[in-house]
Amino acid sequence: MPKTNRDGSAKKSELPSTLERSGEKAQRTYAHTYDSAMESYDGDEERAQRTAFASLKHTHEKVGDHWESKDEPGPSDSGATTAGGVDANATKEHVLDLAKRLDVRGRSTMTKAELVEALQKANDKATREARGN
């Protein structure tokens, strides 16, 4: 099923829940890439979804239960390390700032790798809570 309307906007009812709570740019990026990938990959939904998330991760990162624009485009899953939408290649200062925003306990003594893992867990928890699980 297409993820975009005739006017090019994203069909909110067709988006993953984390994108429903995200800005229009994130929604459009995912929806347009998904629709294009469905055409390119002969209707392979799983492959289209992976492609759409890879595209989204280039310009956005997951913060809690939604996606936010990155200051600068960065790596997606292809060849770069990510952790559930967290840009593991970002500076320690950046991941520490995200950990503070998500109130990750013990963040001041964590290594960058530990912060990335803690952010992934915090994002997963926030998504579960937003979905009511």
Backbone as XML, in Angstrom:
<?xml version="1.0"?>
<chain id="A" units="angstrom">
  <residue number="1" name="MET">
    <atom name="N" x="0.839" y="-1.180" z="0.000"/>
    <atom name="CA" x="0.000" y="0.000" z="0.000"/>
    <atom name="C" x="0.886" y="1.246" z="0.000"/>
  </residue>
  <residue number="2" name="PRO">
    <atom name="N" x="0.626" y="2.209" z="-0.871"/>
    <atom name="CA" x="1.437" y="3.421" z="-0.926"/>
    <atom name="C" x="1.399" y="4.182" z="0.399"/>
  </residue>
  <residue number="3" name="LYS">
    <atom name="N" x="2.511" y="4.814" z="0.713"/>
    <atom name="CA" x="2.612" y="5.586" z="1.953"/>
    <atom name="C" x="2.420" y="7.072" z="1.721"/>
  </residue>
  <residue number="4" name="THR">
    <atom name="N" x="2.243" y="7.476" z="0.438"/>
    <atom name="CA" x="2.041" y="8.894" z="0.133"/>
    <atom name="C" x="0.679" y="9.131" z="-0.501"/>
  </residue>
  <residue number="5" name="ASN">
    <atom name="N" x="0.153" y="10.330" z="-0.267"/>
    <atom name="CA" x="-1.090" y="10.777" z="-0.897"/>
    <atom name="C" x="-0.762" y="11.338" z="-2.277"/>
  </residue>
  <residue number="6" name="ARG">
    <atom name="N" x="-1.794" y="11.641" z="-3.054"/>
    <atom name="CA" x="-1.589" y="12.192" z="-4.408"/>
    <atom name="C" x="-0.800" y="13.501" z="-4.384"/>
  </residue>
  <residue number="7" name="ASP">
    <atom name="N" x="-0.957" y="14.272" z="-3.304"/>
    <atom name="CA" x="-0.246" y="15.552" z="-3.225"/>
    <atom name="C" x="1.198" y="15.400" z="-2.739"/>
  </residue>
  <residue number="8" name="GLY">
    <atom name="N" x="1.626" y="14.166" z="-2.487"/>
    <atom name="CA" x="3.005" y="13.913" z="-2.064"/>
    <atom name="C" x="3.204" y="13.864" z="-0.567"/>
  </residue>
  <residue number="9" name="SER">
    <atom name="N" x="2.174" y="14.204" z="0.200"/>
    <atom name="CA" x="2.294" y="14.146" z="1.654"/>
    <atom name="C" x="2.193" y="12.692" z="2.121"/>
  </residue>
  <residue number="10" name="ALA">
    <atom name="N" x="2.717" y="12.440" z="3.300"/>
    <atom name="CA" x="2.697" y="11.085" z="3.850"/>
    <atom name="C" x="1.306" y="10.734" z="4.361"/>
  </residue>
  <residue number="11" name="LYS">
    <atom name="N" x="0.896" y="9.482" z="4.126"/>
    <atom name="CA" x="-0.358" y="8.981" z="4.689"/>
    <atom name="C" x="-0.061" y="8.575" z="6.124"/>
  </residue>
  <residue number="12" name="LYS">
    <atom name="N" x="-0.484" y="9.390" z="7.062"/>
    <atom name="CA" x="-0.156" y="9.152" z="8.462"/>
    <atom name="C" x="-0.643" y="7.794" z="8.960"/>
  </residue>
  <residue number="13" name="SER">
    <atom name="N" x="-1.767" y="7.332" z="8.433"/>
    <atom name="CA" x="-2.311" y="6.037" z="8.871"/>
    <atom name="C" x="-1.469" y="4.853" z="8.401"/>
  </residue>
  <residue number="14" name="GLU">
    <atom name="N" x="-0.572" y="5.088" z="7.444"/>
    <atom name="CA" x="0.260" y="4.023" z="6.888"/>
    <atom name="C" x="1.683" y="4.025" z="7.450"/>
  </residue>
  <residue number="15" name="LEU">
    <atom name="N" x="1.989" y="4.968" z="8.332"/>
    <atom name="CA" x="3.343" y="5.109" z="8.846"/>
    <atom name="C" x="3.550" y="4.300" z="10.128"/>
  </residue>
  <residue number="16" name="PRO">
    <atom name="N" x="4.788" y="3.865" z="10.377"/>
    <atom name="CA" x="5.105" y="3.257" z="11.673"/>
    <atom name="C" x="4.809" y="4.278" z="12.779"/>
  </residue>
  <residue number="17" name="SER">
    <atom name="N" x="4.475" y="3.804" z="13.961"/>
    <atom name="CA" x="4.037" y="4.700" z="15.041"/>
    <atom name="C" x="5.087" y="5.741" z="15.417"/>
  </residue>
  <residue number="18" name="THR">
    <atom name="N" x="6.362" y="5.397" z="15.357"/>
    <atom name="CA" x="7.384" y="6.390" z="15.699"/>
    <atom name="C" x="7.383" y="7.541" z="14.705"/>
  </residue>
  <residue number="19" name="LEU">
    <atom name="N" x="6.990" y="7.272" z="13.476"/>
    <atom name="CA" x="6.922" y="8.331" z="12.470"/>
    <atom name="C" x="5.631" y="9.132" z="12.583"/>
  </residue>
  <residue number="20" name="GLU">
    <atom name="N" x="4.574" y="8.529" z="13.091"/>
    <atom name="CA" x="3.334" y="9.269" z="13.309"/>
    <atom name="C" x="3.576" y="10.415" z="14.290"/>
  </residue>
  <residue number="21" name="ARG">
    <atom name="N" x="4.528" y="10.222" z="15.213"/>
    <atom name="CA" x="4.837" y="11.227" z="16.229"/>
    <atom name="C" x="6.008" y="12.122" z="15.821"/>
  </residue>
  <residue number="22" name="SER">
    <atom name="N" x="6.421" y="12.036" z="14.573"/>
    <atom name="CA" x="7.570" y="12.792" z="14.074"/>
    <atom name="C" x="7.126" y="13.905" z="13.142"/>
  </residue>
  <residue number="23" name="GLY">
    <atom name="N" x="8.055" y="14.763" z="12.788"/>
    <atom name="CA" x="7.753" y="15.896" z="11.913"/>
    <atom name="C" x="7.455" y="15.474" z="10.485"/>
  </residue>
  <residue number="24" name="GLU">
    <atom name="N" x="6.911" y="16.433" z="9.721"/>
    <atom name="CA" x="6.519" y="16.162" z="8.342"/>
    <atom name="C" x="7.683" y="15.745" z="7.468"/>
  </residue>
  <residue number="25" name="LYS">
    <atom name="N" x="8.864" y="16.343" z="7.682"/>
    <atom name="CA" x="10.018" y="15.997" z="6.851"/>
    <atom name="C" x="10.393" y="14.526" z="7.048"/>
  </residue>
  <residue number="26" name="ALA">
    <atom name="N" x="10.393" y="14.064" z="8.279"/>
    <atom name="CA" x="10.707" y="12.653" z="8.547"/>
    <atom name="C" x="9.655" y="11.760" z="7.901"/>
  </residue>
  <residue number="27" name="GLN">
    <atom name="N" x="8.401" y="12.137" z="8.010"/>
    <atom name="CA" x="7.317" y="11.352" z="7.426"/>
    <atom name="C" x="7.442" y="11.290" z="5.911"/>
  </residue>
  <residue number="28" name="ARG">
    <atom name="N" x="7.698" y="12.439" z="5.279"/>
    <atom name="CA" x="7.847" y="12.479" z="3.814"/>
    <atom name="C" x="9.046" y="11.661" z="3.359"/>
  </residue>
  <residue number="29" name="THR">
    <atom name="N" x="10.168" y="11.785" z="4.073"/>
    <atom name="CA" x="11.379" y="11.049" z="3.697"/>
    <atom name="C" x="11.099" y="9.558" z="3.692"/>
  </residue>
  <residue number="30" name="TYR">
    <atom name="N" x="10.500" y="9.059" z="4.763"/>
    <atom name="CA" x="10.196" y="7.638" z="4.861"/>
    <atom name="C" x="9.195" y="7.225" z="3.779"/>
  </residue>
  <residue number="31" name="ALA">
    <atom name="N" x="8.106" y="7.972" z="3.656"/>
    <atom name="CA" x="7.023" y="7.596" z="2.733"/>
    <atom name="C" x="7.475" y="7.588" z="1.278"/>
  </residue>
  <residue number="32" name="HIS">
    <atom name="N" x="8.184" y="8.625" z="0.859"/>
    <atom name="CA" x="8.641" y="8.688" z="-0.536"/>
    <atom name="C" x="9.640" y="7.583" z="-0.840"/>
  </residue>
  <residue number="33" name="THR">
    <atom name="N" x="10.555" y="7.344" z="0.083"/>
    <atom name="CA" x="11.548" y="6.295" z="-0.142"/>
    <atom name="C" x="10.873" y="4.930" z="-0.168"/>
  </residue>
  <residue number="34" name="TYR">
    <atom name="N" x="9.925" y="4.709" z="0.720"/>
    <atom name="CA" x="9.203" y="3.437" z="0.762"/>
    <atom name="C" x="8.484" y="3.186" z="-0.560"/>
  </residue>
  <residue number="35" name="ASP">
    <atom name="N" x="7.739" y="4.175" z="-1.032"/>
    <atom name="CA" x="6.984" y="4.001" z="-2.282"/>
    <atom name="C" x="7.912" y="3.745" z="-3.466"/>
  </residue>
  <residue number="36" name="SER">
    <atom name="N" x="9.009" y="4.473" z="-3.526"/>
    <atom name="CA" x="9.972" y="4.275" z="-4.605"/>
    <atom name="C" x="10.595" y="2.881" z="-4.533"/>
  </residue>
  <residue number="37" name="ALA">
    <atom name="N" x="10.933" y="2.453" z="-3.323"/>
    <atom name="CA" x="11.538" y="1.127" z="-3.151"/>
    <atom name="C" x="10.539" y="0.017" z="-3.496"/>
  </residue>
  <residue number="38" name="MET">
    <atom name="N" x="9.272" y="0.213" z="-3.204"/>
    <atom name="CA" x="8.264" y="-0.801" z="-3.550"/>
    <atom name="C" x="8.224" y="-0.998" z="-5.068"/>
  </residue>
  <residue number="39" name="GLU">
    <atom name="N" x="8.351" y="0.091" z="-5.807"/>
    <atom name="CA" x="8.382" y="-0.011" z="-7.269"/>
    <atom name="C" x="9.673" y="-0.686" z="-7.729"/>
  </residue>
  <residue number="40" name="SER">
    <atom name="N" x="10.780" y="-0.288" z="-7.154"/>
    <atom name="CA" x="12.089" y="-0.824" z="-7.568"/>
    <atom name="C" x="12.260" y="-2.293" z="-7.225"/>
  </residue>
  <residue number="41" name="TYR">
    <atom name="N" x="11.707" y="-2.692" z="-6.087"/>
    <atom name="CA" x="11.913" y="-4.060" z="-5.593"/>
    <atom name="C" x="10.695" y="-4.953" z="-5.809"/>
  </residue>
  <residue number="42" name="ASP">
    <atom name="N" x="9.888" y="-4.640" z="-6.821"/>
    <atom name="CA" x="8.740" y="-5.469" z="-7.206"/>
    <atom name="C" x="7.826" y="-5.826" z="-6.038"/>
  </residue>
  <residue number="43" name="GLY">
    <atom name="N" x="7.524" y="-4.853" z="-5.197"/>
    <atom name="CA" x="6.567" y="-5.071" z="-4.121"/>
    <atom name="C" x="7.107" y="-5.772" z="-2.894"/>
  </residue>
  <residue number="44" name="ASP">
    <atom name="N" x="8.413" y="-5.890" z="-2.739"/>
    <atom name="CA" x="9.018" y="-6.529" z="-1.559"/>
    <atom name="C" x="8.916" y="-5.560" z="-0.380"/>
  </residue>
  <residue number="45" name="GLU">
    <atom name="N" x="7.876" y="-5.719" z="0.455"/>
    <atom name="CA" x="7.605" y="-4.787" z="1.543"/>
    <atom name="C" x="8.728" y="-4.713" z="2.567"/>
  </residue>
  <residue number="46" name="GLU">
    <atom name="N" x="9.290" y="-5.856" z="2.924"/>
    <atom name="CA" x="10.359" y="-5.863" z="3.930"/>
    <atom name="C" x="11.569" y="-5.071" z="3.437"/>
  </residue>
  <residue number="47" name="ARG">
    <atom name="N" x="11.949" y="-5.287" z="2.198"/>
    <atom name="CA" x="13.097" y="-4.585" z="1.620"/>
    <atom name="C" x="12.791" y="-3.099" z="1.489"/>
  </residue>
  <residue number="48" name="ALA">
    <atom name="N" x="11.577" y="-2.761" z="1.111"/>
    <atom name="CA" x="11.186" y="-1.355" z="0.984"/>
    <atom name="C" x="11.236" y="-0.664" z="2.341"/>
  </residue>
  <residue number="49" name="GLN">
    <atom name="N" x="10.788" y="-1.361" z="3.368"/>
    <atom name="CA" x="10.806" y="-0.777" z="4.713"/>
    <atom name="C" x="12.248" y="-0.562" z="5.195"/>
  </residue>
  <residue number="50" name="ARG">
    <atom name="N" x="13.117" y="-1.536" z="4.965"/>
    <atom name="CA" x="14.533" y="-1.383" z="5.356"/>
    <atom name="C" x="15.166" y="-0.199" z="4.619"/>
  </residue>
  <residue number="51" name="THR">
    <atom name="N" x="14.861" y="-0.078" z="3.337"/>
    <atom name="CA" x="15.403" y="1.012" z="2.527"/>
    <atom name="C" x="14.897" y="2.365" z="3.039"/>
  </residue>
  <residue number="52" name="ALA">
    <atom name="N" x="13.610" y="2.436" z="3.364"/>
    <atom name="CA" x="13.023" y="3.685" z="3.850"/>
    <atom name="C" x="13.634" y="4.102" z="5.189"/>
  </residue>
  <residue number="53" name="PHE">
    <atom name="N" x="13.840" y="3.142" z="6.090"/>
    <atom name="CA" x="14.460" y="3.478" z="7.369"/>
    <atom name="C" x="15.922" y="3.884" z="7.180"/>
  </residue>
  <residue number="54" name="ALA">
    <atom name="N" x="16.627" y="3.243" z="6.256"/>
    <atom name="CA" x="18.021" y="3.625" z="5.982"/>
    <atom name="C" x="18.078" y="5.065" z="5.487"/>
  </residue>
  <residue number="55" name="SER">
    <atom name="N" x="17.153" y="5.438" z="4.617"/>
    <atom name="CA" x="17.098" y="6.806" z="4.113"/>
    <atom name="C" x="16.783" y="7.784" z="5.245"/>
  </residue>
  <residue number="56" name="LEU">
    <atom name="N" x="15.836" y="7.424" z="6.075"/>
    <atom name="CA" x="15.446" y="8.264" z="7.207"/>
    <atom name="C" x="16.617" y="8.484" z="8.157"/>
  </residue>
  <residue number="57" name="LYS">
    <atom name="N" x="17.382" y="7.431" z="8.422"/>
    <atom name="CA" x="18.499" y="7.521" z="9.362"/>
    <atom name="C" x="19.625" y="8.417" z="8.847"/>
  </residue>
  <residue number="58" name="HIS">
    <atom name="N" x="19.635" y="8.699" z="7.564"/>
    <atom name="CA" x="20.655" y="9.582" z="7.013"/>
    <atom name="C" x="20.424" y="11.031" z="7.450"/>
  </residue>
  <residue number="59" name="THR">
    <atom name="N" x="19.171" y="11.417" z="7.592"/>
    <atom name="CA" x="18.843" y="12.806" z="7.928"/>
    <atom name="C" x="18.207" y="12.981" z="9.303"/>
  </residue>
  <residue number="60" name="HIS">
    <atom name="N" x="17.818" y="11.884" z="9.939"/>
    <atom name="CA" x="17.129" y="11.946" z="11.227"/>
    <atom name="C" x="17.716" y="10.914" z="12.182"/>
  </residue>
  <residue number="61" name="GLU">
    <atom name="N" x="17.475" y="11.135" z="13.476"/>
    <atom name="CA" x="17.836" y="10.123" z="14.453"/>
    <atom name="C" x="16.680" y="9.965" z="15.425"/>
  </residue>
  <residue number="62" name="LYS">
    <atom name="N" x="16.574" y="8.785" z="15.995"/>
    <atom name="CA" x="15.486" y="8.492" z="16.908"/>
    <atom name="C" x="15.821" y="9.057" z="18.281"/>
  </residue>
  <residue number="63" name="VAL">
    <atom name="N" x="14.892" y="9.824" z="18.810"/>
    <atom name="CA" x="15.028" y="10.400" z="20.142"/>
    <atom name="C" x="13.752" y="10.058" z="20.890"/>
  </residue>
  <residue number="64" name="GLY">
    <atom name="N" x="13.885" y="9.126" z="21.818"/>
    <atom name="CA" x="12.701" y="8.679" z="22.544"/>
    <atom name="C" x="11.762" y="7.946" z="21.616"/>
  </residue>
  <residue number="65" name="ASP">
    <atom name="N" x="10.529" y="8.439" z="21.495"/>
    <atom name="CA" x="9.507" y="7.750" z="20.711"/>
    <atom name="C" x="9.264" y="8.370" z="19.342"/>
  </residue>
  <residue number="66" name="HIS">
    <atom name="N" x="10.197" y="9.214" z="18.862"/>
    <atom name="CA" x="10.003" y="9.883" z="17.571"/>
    <atom name="C" x="11.356" y="10.145" z="16.917"/>
  </residue>
  <residue number="67" name="TRP">
    <atom name="N" x="11.319" y="10.662" z="15.687"/>
    <atom name="CA" x="12.523" y="10.960" z="14.909"/>
    <atom name="C" x="12.711" y="12.461" z="14.816"/>
  </residue>
  <residue number="68" name="GLU">
    <atom name="N" x="13.959" y="12.931" z="14.999"/>
    <atom name="CA" x="14.291" y="14.348" z="14.901"/>
    <atom name="C" x="15.369" y="14.542" z="13.848"/>
  </residue>
  <residue number="69" name="SER">
    <atom name="N" x="15.340" y="15.697" z="13.179"/>
    <atom name="CA" x="16.340" y="16.016" z="12.165"/>
    <atom name="C" x="17.720" y="16.116" z="12.793"/>
  </residue>
  <residue number="70" name="LYS">
    <atom name="N" x="18.720" y="15.609" z="12.052"/>
    <atom name="CA" x="20.105" y="15.770" z="12.474"/>
    <atom name="C" x="20.568" y="17.157" z="12.036"/>
  </residue>
  <residue number="71" name="ASP">
    <atom name="N" x="21.560" y="17.701" z="12.727"/>
    <atom name="CA" x="22.132" y="18.985" z="12.332"/>
    <atom name="C" x="22.835" y="18.864" z="10.983"/>
  </residue>
  <residue number="72" name="GLU">
    <atom name="N" x="23.478" y="17.713" z="10.771"/>
    <atom name="CA" x="24.163" y="17.445" z="9.513"/>
    <atom name="C" x="23.814" y="16.035" z="9.074"/>
  </residue>
  <residue number="73" name="PRO">
    <atom name="N" x="23.625" y="15.838" z="7.765"/>
    <atom name="CA" x="23.347" y="14.471" z="7.305"/>
    <atom name="C" x="24.469" y="13.534" z="7.736"/>
  </residue>
  <residue number="74" name="GLY">
    <atom name="N" x="24.083" y="12.345" z="8.129"/>
    <atom name="CA" x="25.070" y="11.390" z="8.602"/>
    <atom name="C" x="24.813" y="10.021" z="8.032"/>
  </residue>
  <residue number="75" name="PRO">
    <atom name="N" x="25.521" y="9.046" z="8.530"/>
    <atom name="CA" x="25.427" y="7.689" z="7.992"/>
    <atom name="C" x="24.084" y="7.031" z="8.277"/>
  </residue>
  <residue number="76" name="SER">
    <atom name="N" x="23.717" y="6.137" z="7.379"/>
    <atom name="CA" x="22.560" y="5.289" z="7.633"/>
    <atom name="C" x="23.106" y="3.907" z="7.966"/>
  </residue>
  <residue number="77" name="ASP">
    <atom name="N" x="22.282" y="2.893" z="7.978"/>
    <atom name="CA" x="22.736" y="1.559" z="8.343"/>
    <atom name="C" x="23.789" y="0.987" z="7.408"/>
  </residue>
  <residue number="78" name="SER">
    <atom name="N" x="23.829" y="1.453" z="6.165"/>
    <atom name="CA" x="24.756" y="0.849" z="5.209"/>
    <atom name="C" x="26.187" y="1.250" z="5.505"/>
  </residue>
  <residue number="79" name="GLY">
    <atom name="N" x="26.927" y="0.365" z="6.140"/>
    <atom name="CA" x="28.346" y="0.553" z="6.387"/>
    <atom name="C" x="28.688" y="1.355" z="7.614"/>
  </residue>
  <residue number="80" name="ALA">
    <atom name="N" x="27.746" y="1.934" z="8.290"/>
    <atom name="CA" x="28.042" y="2.715" z="9.483"/>
    <atom name="C" x="27.325" y="2.115" z="10.685"/>
  </residue>
  <residue number="81" name="THR">
    <atom name="N" x="27.861" y="2.372" z="11.828"/>
    <atom name="CA" x="27.280" y="1.825" z="13.039"/>
    <atom name="C" x="26.118" y="2.693" z="13.512"/>
  </residue>
  <residue number="82" name="THR">
    <atom name="N" x="24.956" y="2.081" z="13.693"/>
    <atom name="CA" x="23.824" y="2.757" z="14.306"/>
    <atom name="C" x="23.245" y="1.807" z="15.332"/>
  </residue>
  <residue number="83" name="ALA">
    <atom name="N" x="22.451" y="2.347" z="16.203"/>
    <atom name="CA" x="21.853" y="1.525" z="17.255"/>
    <atom name="C" x="20.397" y="1.933" z="17.405"/>
  </residue>
  <residue number="84" name="GLY">
    <atom name="N" x="19.540" y="1.312" z="16.630"/>
    <atom name="CA" x="18.115" y="1.617" z="16.727"/>
    <atom name="C" x="17.788" y="3.061" z="16.405"/>
  </residue>
  <residue number="85" name="GLY">
    <atom name="N" x="18.498" y="3.651" z="15.468"/>
    <atom name="CA" x="18.248" y="5.031" z="15.093"/>
    <atom name="C" x="19.166" y="6.026" z="15.770"/>
  </residue>
  <residue number="86" name="VAL">
    <atom name="N" x="19.946" y="5.574" z="16.768"/>
    <atom name="CA" x="20.920" y="6.450" z="17.417"/>
    <atom name="C" x="22.183" y="6.449" z="16.569"/>
  </residue>
  <residue number="87" name="ASP">
    <atom name="N" x="22.681" y="7.624" z="16.260"/>
    <atom name="CA" x="23.904" y="7.726" z="15.455"/>
    <atom name="C" x="25.107" y="7.450" z="16.345"/>
  </residue>
  <residue number="88" name="ALA">
    <atom name="N" x="25.607" y="6.224" z="16.277"/>
    <atom name="CA" x="26.734" y="5.814" z="17.106"/>
    <atom name="C" x="28.024" y="6.501" z="16.689"/>
  </residue>
  <residue number="89" name="ASN">
    <atom name="N" x="28.033" y="7.154" z="15.529"/>
    <atom name="CA" x="29.221" y="7.867" z="15.073"/>
    <atom name="C" x="29.204" y="9.338" z="15.475"/>
  </residue>
  <residue number="90" name="ALA">
    <atom name="N" x="28.164" y="9.770" z="16.158"/>
    <atom name="CA" x="28.093" y="11.152" z="16.632"/>
    <atom name="C" x="29.129" y="11.344" z="17.744"/>
  </residue>
  <residue number="91" name="THR">
    <atom name="N" x="29.359" y="12.588" z="18.092"/>
    <atom name="CA" x="30.315" y="12.869" z="19.159"/>
    <atom name="C" x="29.756" y="12.408" z="20.504"/>
  </residue>
  <residue number="92" name="LYS">
    <atom name="N" x="30.665" y="12.169" z="21.437"/>
    <atom name="CA" x="30.229" y="11.786" z="22.781"/>
    <atom name="C" x="29.376" y="12.897" z="23.382"/>
  </residue>
  <residue number="93" name="GLU">
    <atom name="N" x="29.741" y="14.143" z="23.103"/>
    <atom name="CA" x="28.976" y="15.283" z="23.595"/>
    <atom name="C" x="27.528" y="15.224" z="23.107"/>
  </residue>
  <residue number="94" name="HIS">
    <atom name="N" x="27.331" y="14.864" z="21.848"/>
    <atom name="CA" x="25.983" y="14.774" z="21.283"/>
    <atom name="C" x="25.180" y="13.654" z="21.946"/>
  </residue>
  <residue number="95" name="VAL">
    <atom name="N" x="25.773" y="12.463" z="22.062"/>
    <atom name="CA" x="25.020" y="11.360" z="22.670"/>
    <atom name="C" x="24.782" y="11.617" z="24.149"/>
  </residue>
  <residue number="96" name="LEU">
    <atom name="N" x="25.710" y="12.314" z="24.814"/>
    <atom name="CA" x="25.505" y="12.683" z="26.217"/>
    <atom name="C" x="24.344" y="13.663" z="26.346"/>
  </residue>
  <residue number="97" name="ASP">
    <atom name="N" x="24.245" y="14.606" z="25.402"/>
    <atom name="CA" x="23.132" y="15.549" z="25.408"/>
    <atom name="C" x="21.795" y="14.820" z="25.223"/>
  </residue>
  <residue number="98" name="LEU">
    <atom name="N" x="21.755" y="13.859" z="24.302"/>
    <atom name="CA" x="20.526" y="13.073" z="24.111"/>
    <atom name="C" x="20.189" y="12.286" z="25.368"/>
  </residue>
  <residue number="99" name="ALA">
    <atom name="N" x="21.214" y="11.707" z="26.000"/>
    <atom name="CA" x="20.990" y="10.936" z="27.231"/>
    <atom name="C" x="20.415" y="11.834" z="28.323"/>
  </residue>
  <residue number="100" name="LYS">
    <atom name="N" x="20.880" y="13.066" z="28.378"/>
    <atom name="CA" x="20.342" y="14.012" z="29.356"/>
    <atom name="C" x="18.884" y="14.309" z="29.057"/>
  </residue>
  <residue number="101" name="ARG">
    <atom name="N" x="18.562" y="14.537" z="27.777"/>
    <atom name="CA" x="17.177" y="14.827" z="27.381"/>
    <atom name="C" x="16.239" y="13.671" z="27.716"/>
  </residue>
  <residue number="102" name="LEU">
    <atom name="N" x="16.771" y="12.433" z="27.622"/>
    <atom name="CA" x="15.951" y="11.253" z="27.895"/>
    <atom name="C" x="16.099" y="10.776" z="29.339"/>
  </residue>
  <residue number="103" name="ASP">
    <atom name="N" x="16.792" y="11.562" z="30.151"/>
    <atom name="CA" x="16.980" y="11.288" z="31.579"/>
    <atom name="C" x="17.567" y="9.896" z="31.844"/>
  </residue>
  <residue number="104" name="VAL">
    <atom name="N" x="18.624" y="9.565" z="31.110"/>
    <atom name="CA" x="19.319" y="8.290" z="31.302"/>
    <atom name="C" x="20.136" y="8.398" z="32.582"/>
  </residue>
  <residue number="105" name="ARG">
    <atom name="N" x="19.884" y="7.500" z="33.511"/>
    <atom name="CA" x="20.599" y="7.522" z="34.792"/>
    <atom name="C" x="22.021" y="7.005" z="34.631"/>
  </residue>
  <residue number="106" name="GLY">
    <atom name="N" x="22.939" y="7.634" z="35.359"/>
    <atom name="CA" x="24.331" y="7.218" z="35.335"/>
    <atom name="C" x="25.098" y="7.691" z="34.115"/>
  </residue>
  <residue number="107" name="ARG">
    <atom name="N" x="24.509" y="8.557" z="33.317"/>
    <atom name="CA" x="25.114" y="8.965" z="32.050"/>
    <atom name="C" x="26.470" y="9.651" z="32.206"/>
  </residue>
  <residue number="108" name="SER">
    <atom name="N" x="26.683" y="10.347" z="33.311"/>
    <atom name="CA" x="27.927" y="11.107" z="33.470"/>
    <atom name="C" x="29.157" y="10.219" z="33.603"/>
  </residue>
  <residue number="109" name="THR">
    <atom name="N" x="28.968" y="8.966" z="33.986"/>
    <atom name="CA" x="30.110" y="8.059" z="34.140"/>
    <atom name="C" x="30.221" y="7.043" z="33.003"/>
  </residue>
  <residue number="110" name="MET">
    <atom name="N" x="29.337" y="7.134" z="32.027"/>
    <atom name="CA" x="29.323" y="6.154" z="30.937"/>
    <atom name="C" x="30.309" y="6.496" z="29.839"/>
  </residue>
  <residue number="111" name="THR">
    <atom name="N" x="30.816" y="5.459" z="29.193"/>
    <atom name="CA" x="31.612" y="5.644" z="27.984"/>
    <atom name="C" x="30.652" y="5.968" z="26.841"/>
  </residue>
  <residue number="112" name="LYS">
    <atom name="N" x="31.187" y="6.374" z="25.713"/>
    <atom name="CA" x="30.344" y="6.669" z="24.553"/>
    <atom name="C" x="29.555" y="5.432" z="24.137"/>
  </residue>
  <residue number="113" name="ALA">
    <atom name="N" x="30.199" y="4.274" z="24.101"/>
    <atom name="CA" x="29.516" y="3.035" z="23.715"/>
    <atom name="C" x="28.389" y="2.709" z="24.684"/>
  </residue>
  <residue number="114" name="GLU">
    <atom name="N" x="28.624" y="2.931" z="25.967"/>
    <atom name="CA" x="27.578" y="2.683" z="26.969"/>
    <atom name="C" x="26.428" y="3.671" z="26.803"/>
  </residue>
  <residue number="115" name="LEU">
    <atom name="N" x="26.754" y="4.918" z="26.466"/>
    <atom name="CA" x="25.709" y="5.913" z="26.230"/>
    <atom name="C" x="24.840" y="5.529" z="25.041"/>
  </residue>
  <residue number="116" name="VAL">
    <atom name="N" x="25.473" y="5.084" z="23.963"/>
    <atom name="CA" x="24.725" y="4.678" z="22.769"/>
    <atom name="C" x="23.782" y="3.524" z="23.113"/>
  </residue>
  <residue number="117" name="GLU">
    <atom name="N" x="24.284" y="2.541" z="23.845"/>
    <atom name="CA" x="23.444" y="1.404" z="24.246"/>
    <atom name="C" x="22.304" y="1.861" z="25.153"/>
  </residue>
  <residue number="118" name="ALA">
    <atom name="N" x="22.603" y="2.755" z="26.097"/>
    <atom name="CA" x="21.565" y="3.266" z="26.996"/>
    <atom name="C" x="20.511" y="4.066" z="26.225"/>
  </residue>
  <residue number="119" name="LEU">
    <atom name="N" x="20.948" y="4.828" z="25.214"/>
    <atom name="CA" x="19.998" y="5.579" z="24.388"/>
    <atom name="C" x="19.081" y="4.649" z="23.608"/>
  </residue>
  <residue number="120" name="GLN">
    <atom name="N" x="19.662" y="3.586" z="23.077"/>
    <atom name="CA" x="18.845" y="2.629" z="22.336"/>
    <atom name="C" x="17.771" y="2.041" z="23.251"/>
  </residue>
  <residue number="121" name="LYS">
    <atom name="N" x="18.153" y="1.676" z="24.465"/>
    <atom name="CA" x="17.184" y="1.128" z="25.424"/>
    <atom name="C" x="16.136" y="2.174" z="25.805"/>
  </residue>
  <residue number="122" name="ALA">
    <atom name="N" x="16.568" y="3.419" z="26.017"/>
    <atom name="CA" x="15.626" y="4.485" z="26.365"/>
    <atom name="C" x="14.653" y="4.748" z="25.219"/>
  </residue>
  <residue number="123" name="ASN">
    <atom name="N" x="15.155" y="4.726" z="23.981"/>
    <atom name="CA" x="14.287" y="4.908" z="22.816"/>
    <atom name="C" x="13.268" y="3.783" z="22.718"/>
  </residue>
  <residue number="124" name="ASP">
    <atom name="N" x="13.728" y="2.548" z="22.893"/>
    <atom name="CA" x="12.823" y="1.397" z="22.824"/>
    <atom name="C" x="11.740" y="1.495" z="23.900"/>
  </residue>
  <residue number="125" name="LYS">
    <atom name="N" x="12.142" y="1.888" z="25.110"/>
    <atom name="CA" x="11.186" y="2.023" z="26.209"/>
    <atom name="C" x="10.158" y="3.117" z="25.901"/>
  </residue>
  <residue number="126" name="ALA">
    <atom name="N" x="10.631" y="4.253" z="25.405"/>
    <atom name="CA" x="9.721" y="5.358" z="25.090"/>
    <atom name="C" x="8.743" y="4.960" z="23.987"/>
  </residue>
  <residue number="127" name="THR">
    <atom name="N" x="9.217" y="4.211" z="23.013"/>
    <atom name="CA" x="8.338" y="3.750" z="21.937"/>
    <atom name="C" x="7.286" y="2.783" z="22.483"/>
  </residue>
  <residue number="128" name="ARG">
    <atom name="N" x="7.698" y="1.834" z="23.325"/>
    <atom name="CA" x="6.742" y="0.911" z="23.935"/>
    <atom name="C" x="5.676" y="1.658" z="24.720"/>
  </residue>
  <residue number="129" name="GLU">
    <atom name="N" x="6.112" y="2.639" z="25.514"/>
    <atom name="CA" x="5.160" y="3.407" z="26.331"/>
    <atom name="C" x="4.212" y="4.206" z="25.455"/>
  </residue>
  <residue number="130" name="ALA">
    <atom name="N" x="4.726" y="4.793" z="24.381"/>
    <atom name="CA" x="3.884" y="5.574" z="23.475"/>
    <atom name="C" x="2.842" y="4.699" z="22.785"/>
  </residue>
  <residue number="131" name="ARG">
    <atom name="N" x="3.201" y="3.461" z="22.556"/>
    <atom name="CA" x="2.267" y="2.516" z="21.918"/>
    <atom name="C" x="1.303" y="1.909" z="22.938"/>
  </residue>
  <residue number="132" name="GLY">
    <atom name="N" x="1.553" y="2.170" z="24.215"/>
    <atom name="CA" x="0.690" y="1.620" z="25.258"/>
    <atom name="C" x="1.030" y="0.195" z="25.629"/>
  </residue>
  <residue number="133" name="ASN">
    <atom name="N" x="2.256" y="-0.249" z="25.333"/>
    <atom name="CA" x="2.688" y="-1.621" z="25.658"/>
    <atom name="C" x="3.453" y="-1.648" z="26.957"/>
  </residue>
</chain>
